[in-house]
Amino acid sequence: MKPLKVLFVYYLPSGGMDTLNRIRCKALREIGVYGHCLYYKWGAGLQNRDDSSDVRITDSDIAIKQLIDAGGYEAIIVTTDHKSLTRFRMLGYYGKLIYEIQGYGPKEDARQALTAASPVIQSHASALLHPRTPHIAAIFRDLFPNKLQFHFNNAFDAAAFSYRPALLTDASPIIAWLGRLEDNKNWREFLQIGYQLSLTYPSLRLWMFHDPHLADPQERLSFEQLVGELGISGLLTVRSNVPHTEMPDWFSMIGDSGGFLCATSKVEGAPYAVLEAMSCRCPVLTTDSDGVASSIMHNRTGKYYTLGDIAEALREARELMENAELRERIRTEAMSFVHMEFSPRKYGQHFLHMLQTI
């Protein structure tokens, strides 16, 4: 029997897309579907590469044409870049072409971009896919009522990414942030929250994880300026391009320190950082950035605060740090929830059903 193969396409391997593609290729292989990945340019996520998928880096039409001709793909899944839909059809791919959105920035930006892209999507996409992101679901329903639409949670490999007991050298609580230095990730709000908390907890430490290759130069300058204005450089540690295999140690350490992951994004699709923290017993305080609704239930699997409301963020943060019973309940339920609801097995079943339905 001919093996079933699919191709995942994105701009570059970095952040959540690198994680998603590695995990779902591994999950699909368990059910006899072989995932290949095509990225148009180099990204820091290549350091995390494993043997779960074949990865190609090229933006050459000739090389891509050779890839799809030789691949015999049952489906090609294109994430975000609607222009690639036209490109693959022009290069002679006539199979199932699935357009996927994993995150598209602010809600109005997403609606405007997808409205502008709608003629291409209508003409070339066989189906639409998103990871249960409410605002994307609403846009898809409005713009593409006659298109097949699928929505299911992304896969998460809890067996590989889970809590690791940490040996802490001191009792200082750690507040962490992970993302890109860009407006939508809202790093400014994290620094303000961290500064205000440091007035109550003098031993507080602030950790930030980011990819400098994706940082906007102007945002980086603004970041350095705000750190100086707040006088928090002594509290702050910035870590760049930490290998994915090391992140369970860091998240576990943050959780065991009495701190938490602070997710300040304005809008998100289905952020992996939140799932990763939850799996490592690191509690999460987050804005209601839409996509997190699939994983965070207030005071059960994490905590919410209202975007822009620093005072509310501080109240929720203090309760998370000081109410030991609530904190432990959130840590335990969050880990269990991720392991059950985001299992690779469930993802594989949903994905295979999607291929069979189209």
KAVEN-V371140 format. One line per field, one symbol per residue. burial: I if it has 24 or more other ideal C-beta (glycine too) atoms within 12 Angstrom, else O. A space follows every 10 residues. Layout:
burial=???
//
This chain:
burial=OOOIIIIIII IIIIIIIIII IIIIIIIIII IOIIIIIIII OOIIIIOIII OIIIIIIOOO OOOIOOIIOO IOIIIIIIII IIOIIOIIIO IOIOIIIIII IIIIIOIOOI IOIIOOIIOI IOOIIIIIII IIIIIIIOII OOIIOOIOII IIIIIIIIOI IIIOOOOOOO OIIIIIIIII IIOIIIIIII IIIIIIIIOO IOOIIIIIII IOOIIOOOIO OOIOOIIOOI OIOOIIIIIO IIOIOOIIII IIIIIIIIII IIIIIIIIII IIIIIIIIII IIIIIIIIII IIIIIIOIOO IIIIIOIOOI OOIIOIIIOI IOOOOOIOOI IOIIIOIIIO IIIIIIIIOI IIOIIOOI
//
